[in-house]
Amino acid sequence: MAKNHEQLNSNIEREVMKVPEVEYQNIRGVALNHILQKVTAGGEDCYADVIENYQDISADFDDESLRWISLAYDNPEVTDQVIANIKQHKGKEDVSIEQISYYLNLLKKLEEQLIETEDYSDHLDESDVNQEYQTELEDKVRSTVDFFRPYAETTPERKVVVVPTSRELIGESGWAFASGDVAYVVSPIDKVDNQVHEYAHTVINPIVEKMDISEDEKRRVIELASSRLVEDEGYGEHAQSLLDETLIRVYCKRILGGVDGYFSLDELKEVVDRLSDERFVEIIADEKFKKRMQGLGVKTLGEYKGKIEEYYNLYEKDDLAQRIIAFYEEYQNARSENPDVVFEDYYLANWRNIIE
């Protein structure tokens, strides 16, 4: 099980990061990248030249790589990190500064056309920063740093820059990119929980990348992972990505947000047993839940209770998440005995407990 605390603290002299500042910044390149994807999907004739050039470069770079490049439109200092990330995470060793410049020039061309057609402002999220959002995000970033105690050399960020982006362009989701001492978080301005989730990627991903994991262990992670994550949400059979995402989702829901999701079967039964008929009617109005009930042939609360195990196995079961919940409990127990324990050390010494 857990390694002894002497092993965990062998590197305790390493500096633990300080809580980063939070600020907001409108980055035109980010919006332009998402606008370009949108006009390409729509095949708008007035942008035909730009679309053709976009299709050429998108044959060499996936959507995520182009998102990273778009940050350099306003912040050229991230260019070296963008190139490093594309080489490391996309296996594209021949990426060049000329290709980066080509895409940035394409975004510039799009911006000029948008200004001419007066379409630009329709796509930008220039919402005022709500102090309530900022305070909530600062509190949750502080809680995240306090929980994981990241090493400054692994997570060197001194600043979290939130890039407000309209739902029209990115929906309810977001993404993050770490460069030097800055973590950029792209998200709708009011989606604080999503911003924390994306920020947590800059803490967790570099730790998981340090794992020594065999092919058999990768297969075991994939076997335990939720089928929704592997298939429906497109994470595929990538063990480290599945660990990244599940570690973060469990942390955000169970640790940061309290018991909210990732129920065991017994926990779900307890929740459903407390439902009233009136509350069930309210819940079933949700389109996603309604489709699930229709798929099970369920119309009433009583029928739902009778098929709760079938529902759980189809839609809620996540063995990897349940094991990570237990792993976090073990980590918290170690922290209660010794507050100096650092998550990176604990995880790298004990992560196999999750899959055994």
C-alpha positions as CSV (number, residue, x, y, z in Angstrom):
1,M,0.0,0.0,0.0
2,A,1.2,3.5,0.7
3,K,5.0,4.1,0.9
4,N,6.4,5.2,4.3
5,H,6.5,8.9,4.9
6,E,10.3,9.0,4.8
7,Q,10.2,7.9,1.2
8,L,7.4,10.4,0.4
9,N,9.4,13.3,1.9
10,S,12.8,12.4,0.5
11,N,12.6,15.5,-1.7
12,I,10.8,17.7,0.7
13,E,13.4,20.4,0.3
14,R,11.9,21.1,-3.2
15,E,9.8,24.2,-3.3
16,V,6.1,23.9,-3.3
17,M,4.4,26.4,-5.6
18,K,2.7,29.5,-4.2
19,V,-1.0,30.2,-5.0
20,P,-1.0,31.9,-8.4
21,E,-2.8,35.2,-9.1
22,V,-5.9,35.2,-11.3
23,E,-6.5,37.8,-14.1
24,Y,-8.6,38.1,-17.2
25,Q,-7.4,38.8,-20.7
26,N,-9.2,39.0,-24.0
27,I,-7.0,37.2,-26.6
28,R,-8.1,37.9,-30.1
29,G,-6.2,35.0,-31.6
30,V,-8.2,32.5,-29.5
31,A,-11.5,34.0,-30.7
32,L,-10.3,34.2,-34.3
33,N,-9.3,30.5,-34.3
34,H,-12.7,29.4,-33.1
35,I,-14.4,31.8,-35.6
36,L,-12.3,30.3,-38.4
37,Q,-13.4,26.8,-37.5
38,K,-17.0,28.0,-37.5
39,V,-16.9,29.8,-40.9
40,T,-15.1,26.8,-42.4
41,A,-17.8,24.4,-41.1
42,G,-20.5,26.8,-42.5
43,G,-18.7,27.1,-45.9
44,E,-19.3,30.8,-46.0
45,D,-18.5,32.1,-49.5
46,C,-17.2,35.5,-48.4
47,Y,-14.4,33.7,-46.5
48,A,-13.5,31.3,-49.3
49,D,-9.8,32.1,-49.6
50,V,-9.3,31.9,-45.8
51,I,-11.2,28.7,-45.6
52,E,-9.1,27.2,-48.4
53,N,-5.9,28.1,-46.6
54,Y,-7.3,26.8,-43.3
55,Q,-8.1,23.5,-44.9
56,D,-4.5,23.3,-46.1
57,I,-2.9,23.9,-42.7
58,S,-5.4,21.7,-40.8
59,A,-4.2,18.8,-42.9
60,D,-0.9,19.1,-40.9
61,F,-2.2,20.2,-37.5
62,D,-5.2,19.0,-35.5
63,D,-7.7,21.3,-33.8
64,E,-5.8,21.3,-30.4
65,S,-2.5,22.3,-32.0
66,L,-4.2,25.2,-33.8
67,R,-5.8,26.3,-30.6
68,W,-2.3,26.4,-29.0
69,I,-0.9,28.4,-31.9
70,S,-3.7,30.9,-31.7
71,L,-2.4,32.0,-28.3
72,A,0.7,33.3,-30.0
73,Y,-1.3,35.8,-32.0
74,D,-1.4,38.2,-29.0
75,N,1.3,36.6,-26.9
76,P,4.3,35.7,-29.1
77,E,6.3,34.7,-26.0
78,V,4.4,31.4,-25.9
79,T,5.6,30.4,-29.4
80,D,8.5,28.2,-28.2
81,Q,6.3,26.4,-25.7
82,V,3.7,25.8,-28.4
83,I,6.3,24.2,-30.7
84,A,7.6,22.1,-27.8
85,N,4.0,20.9,-27.0
86,I,3.3,20.0,-30.6
87,K,6.5,18.0,-30.8
88,Q,6.0,16.3,-27.5
89,H,2.2,15.6,-27.5
90,K,1.5,15.4,-31.3
91,G,4.7,13.6,-32.4
92,K,5.3,16.3,-35.0
93,E,9.1,16.7,-34.9
94,D,9.3,18.8,-38.0
95,V,7.0,21.7,-36.9
96,S,8.6,25.0,-37.9
97,I,8.3,28.6,-37.0
98,E,7.3,29.2,-40.6
99,Q,4.2,27.0,-40.1
100,I,3.3,28.9,-36.9
101,S,3.7,32.2,-38.7
102,Y,1.6,31.0,-41.7
103,Y,-1.4,30.3,-39.3
104,L,-1.0,33.5,-37.4
105,N,-1.0,35.4,-40.7
106,L,-4.1,33.5,-41.7
107,L,-5.8,34.6,-38.5
108,K,-4.7,38.2,-39.3
109,K,-6.3,38.0,-42.7
110,L,-9.5,36.7,-41.2
111,E,-9.5,39.5,-38.6
112,E,-9.2,42.1,-41.4
113,Q,-12.1,40.6,-43.3
114,L,-14.3,40.4,-40.2
115,I,-13.6,44.1,-39.4
116,E,-14.6,44.9,-43.0
117,T,-17.9,43.0,-42.8
118,E,-18.5,44.2,-39.2
119,D,-18.9,40.6,-38.1
120,Y,-16.1,40.7,-35.5
121,S,-17.8,42.1,-32.5
122,D,-20.7,39.6,-32.8
123,H,-18.2,36.8,-31.9
124,L,-16.3,38.4,-29.0
125,D,-17.1,37.9,-25.4
126,E,-16.4,41.3,-23.9
127,S,-18.4,40.7,-20.7
128,D,-17.3,42.7,-17.7
129,V,-15.4,40.6,-15.2
130,N,-17.8,39.8,-12.4
131,Q,-16.0,40.1,-9.0
132,E,-18.1,37.2,-7.7
133,Y,-16.7,35.0,-10.5
134,Q,-13.2,36.1,-9.8
135,T,-13.4,35.6,-6.1
136,E,-14.9,32.1,-6.5
137,L,-12.2,31.2,-9.0
138,E,-9.4,32.5,-6.7
139,D,-10.8,30.5,-3.8
140,K,-11.0,27.3,-5.8
141,V,-7.5,27.7,-7.3
142,R,-6.2,28.2,-3.7
143,S,-8.0,25.1,-2.6
144,T,-6.5,23.1,-5.5
145,V,-3.0,24.2,-4.7
146,D,-3.5,23.5,-1.0
147,F,-4.8,20.0,-1.8
148,F,-2.1,18.9,-4.3
149,R,0.8,21.0,-3.0
150,P,2.4,21.0,-6.5
151,Y,6.2,21.4,-6.8
152,A,7.1,24.7,-8.4
153,E,9.4,23.0,-10.8
154,T,6.6,20.8,-12.0
155,T,3.9,23.5,-12.0
156,P,5.7,26.8,-12.2
157,E,2.6,29.0,-12.8
158,R,2.5,32.3,-10.9
159,K,-0.5,33.5,-12.8
160,V,-3.8,32.1,-14.2
161,V,-5.0,34.0,-17.1
162,V,-8.7,33.4,-17.9
163,V,-9.5,34.1,-21.6
164,P,-13.3,34.8,-21.7
165,T,-14.7,33.1,-24.9
166,S,-18.4,33.1,-26.0
167,R,-20.5,30.0,-25.8
168,E,-21.3,30.6,-29.5
169,L,-17.8,29.6,-30.3
170,I,-16.9,26.9,-27.7
171,G,-20.2,25.9,-26.1
172,E,-20.0,25.0,-22.4
173,S,-16.5,23.5,-22.5
174,G,-13.0,25.0,-22.4
175,W,-9.3,24.3,-22.6
176,A,-6.0,25.2,-21.0
177,F,-2.4,25.8,-22.0
178,A,0.6,26.3,-19.7
179,S,3.6,28.3,-20.8
180,G,6.4,29.3,-18.4
181,D,4.8,30.8,-15.3
182,V,1.4,31.4,-16.9
183,A,-1.6,29.0,-17.2
184,Y,-4.1,30.2,-19.9
185,V,-7.6,29.0,-19.3
186,V,-10.1,29.5,-22.2
187,S,-13.8,29.3,-21.0
188,P,-17.1,31.2,-20.9
189,I,-16.6,33.8,-18.2
190,D,-19.2,32.5,-15.8
191,K,-18.2,28.8,-16.0
192,V,-16.0,28.9,-12.9
193,D,-16.1,25.1,-12.3
194,N,-15.0,24.5,-15.8
195,Q,-12.2,27.0,-15.4
196,V,-11.0,25.2,-12.3
197,H,-11.2,21.8,-14.2
198,E,-9.0,23.2,-17.0
199,Y,-6.6,24.8,-14.6
200,A,-6.3,21.4,-12.8
201,H,-5.0,19.9,-16.0
202,T,-1.9,22.1,-15.7
203,V,-1.3,20.6,-12.2
204,I,-2.2,16.9,-12.9
205,N,-1.0,16.3,-16.4
206,P,2.7,17.0,-15.8
207,I,2.6,14.6,-12.8
208,V,0.9,11.8,-14.8
209,E,3.5,12.3,-17.6
210,K,6.2,11.3,-15.1
211,M,4.7,7.8,-14.5
212,D,6.5,4.7,-15.4
213,I,3.7,2.6,-16.9
214,S,3.9,-0.7,-18.7
215,E,1.7,-1.8,-21.6
216,D,-0.1,-4.2,-19.4
217,E,-0.8,-1.4,-16.9
218,K,-2.1,0.8,-19.7
219,R,-4.5,-1.9,-20.7
220,R,-5.7,-2.2,-17.1
221,V,-6.4,1.5,-16.9
222,I,-8.4,1.4,-20.1
223,E,-10.3,-1.7,-18.9
224,L,-11.3,0.2,-15.7
225,A,-12.2,3.5,-17.3
226,S,-15.7,4.6,-18.0
227,S,-17.0,3.5,-21.4
228,R,-18.5,7.0,-21.7
229,L,-15.1,8.5,-21.4
230,V,-13.4,6.1,-23.8
231,E,-16.1,5.9,-26.4
232,D,-18.7,8.7,-26.1
233,E,-16.4,11.5,-25.2
234,G,-13.6,10.5,-27.5
235,Y,-10.7,10.0,-25.1
236,G,-10.1,6.6,-26.8
237,E,-7.7,4.1,-25.5
238,H,-5.1,6.5,-24.1
239,A,-4.3,5.4,-20.6
240,Q,-2.6,8.6,-19.4
241,S,-5.3,10.8,-20.8
242,L,-7.9,8.7,-19.1
243,L,-6.0,9.0,-15.8
244,D,-5.6,12.8,-16.2
245,E,-9.3,13.3,-16.9
246,T,-10.6,11.0,-14.2
247,L,-8.3,12.3,-11.5
248,I,-9.4,15.8,-12.3
249,R,-13.1,15.1,-12.6
250,V,-13.1,13.1,-9.3
251,Y,-11.2,15.9,-7.6
252,C,-13.5,18.6,-8.9
253,K,-16.7,16.8,-8.1
254,R,-15.9,14.8,-4.9
255,I,-13.2,16.8,-3.2
256,L,-13.7,20.4,-4.3
257,G,-17.4,20.2,-4.8
258,G,-18.5,17.7,-2.2
259,V,-20.3,14.4,-3.0
260,D,-21.6,15.3,-6.4
261,G,-21.4,12.5,-9.0
262,Y,-19.3,9.4,-9.3
263,F,-21.7,7.6,-7.0
264,S,-21.2,4.0,-6.1
265,L,-24.3,1.8,-6.7
266,D,-25.1,2.0,-3.0
267,E,-24.7,5.8,-3.0
268,L,-27.0,6.1,-6.0
269,K,-29.6,3.9,-4.4
270,E,-29.6,6.1,-1.3
271,V,-30.1,9.2,-3.5
272,V,-32.9,7.7,-5.4
273,D,-34.6,6.3,-2.3
274,R,-34.8,9.9,-1.0
275,L,-36.5,11.2,-4.2
276,S,-40.2,12.1,-4.2
277,D,-42.5,11.6,-7.1
278,E,-42.7,15.3,-7.6
279,R,-38.9,15.6,-7.7
280,F,-38.6,12.7,-10.2
281,V,-41.0,14.5,-12.5
282,E,-38.7,17.6,-12.4
283,I,-35.6,15.5,-13.0
284,I,-37.1,13.6,-15.9
285,A,-37.7,16.9,-17.7
286,D,-34.0,17.0,-18.4
287,E,-33.6,15.8,-22.0
288,K,-30.5,13.6,-21.4
289,F,-32.1,11.9,-18.4
290,K,-35.4,11.5,-20.2
291,K,-33.7,9.7,-23.1
292,R,-32.1,7.3,-20.6
293,M,-35.4,6.6,-19.0
294,Q,-37.1,6.0,-22.3
295,G,-34.3,3.6,-23.2
296,L,-35.0,1.6,-20.1
297,G,-38.8,1.8,-20.6
298,V,-39.1,3.8,-17.3
299,K,-42.0,6.2,-16.7
300,T,-42.3,6.4,-12.9
301,L,-40.1,6.7,-9.9
302,G,-41.1,3.1,-8.8
303,E,-40.0,1.8,-12.2
304,Y,-36.7,3.7,-11.9
305,K,-36.0,2.1,-8.5
306,G,-36.7,-1.3,-9.9
307,K,-34.2,-0.8,-12.7
308,I,-31.6,1.2,-10.7
309,E,-28.9,-1.4,-11.1
310,E,-29.4,-1.7,-14.8
311,Y,-29.3,2.2,-15.0
312,Y,-26.1,2.3,-13.0
313,N,-24.3,-0.3,-15.1
314,L,-25.3,1.5,-18.3
315,Y,-24.8,5.1,-17.4
316,E,-23.0,5.7,-14.1
317,K,-20.6,2.8,-13.5
318,D,-17.0,4.0,-13.5
319,D,-14.6,1.6,-11.8
320,L,-11.6,3.9,-12.4
321,A,-13.3,6.8,-10.7
322,Q,-14.3,4.7,-7.7
323,R,-10.7,3.5,-7.3
324,I,-9.4,7.1,-7.5
325,I,-11.9,8.2,-4.9
326,A,-10.4,5.6,-2.6
327,F,-6.9,6.7,-3.6
328,Y,-7.7,10.3,-2.7
329,E,-8.9,9.2,0.7
330,E,-5.6,7.4,1.2
331,Y,-3.7,10.5,0.2
332,Q,-5.8,12.7,2.6
333,N,-5.1,10.2,5.4
334,A,-1.4,10.5,4.7
335,R,-1.7,14.3,4.7
336,S,-3.5,14.2,8.0
337,E,-0.6,12.3,9.6
338,N,2.0,14.4,7.8
339,P,0.9,17.8,6.3
340,D,4.1,18.0,4.3
341,V,3.2,15.1,2.0
342,V,3.1,16.2,-1.6
343,F,0.6,14.7,-4.1
344,E,3.3,14.3,-6.8
345,D,5.5,12.1,-4.5
346,Y,2.5,10.2,-3.2
347,Y,1.0,9.6,-6.6
348,L,4.2,8.4,-8.3
349,A,5.0,6.1,-5.4
350,N,1.5,4.6,-5.0
351,W,-0.5,5.1,-8.2
352,R,-0.6,1.3,-8.9
353,N,-2.9,1.0,-5.9
354,I,-5.5,2.4,-8.3
355,I,-5.3,-0.5,-10.8
356,E,-4.5,-3.4,-8.5
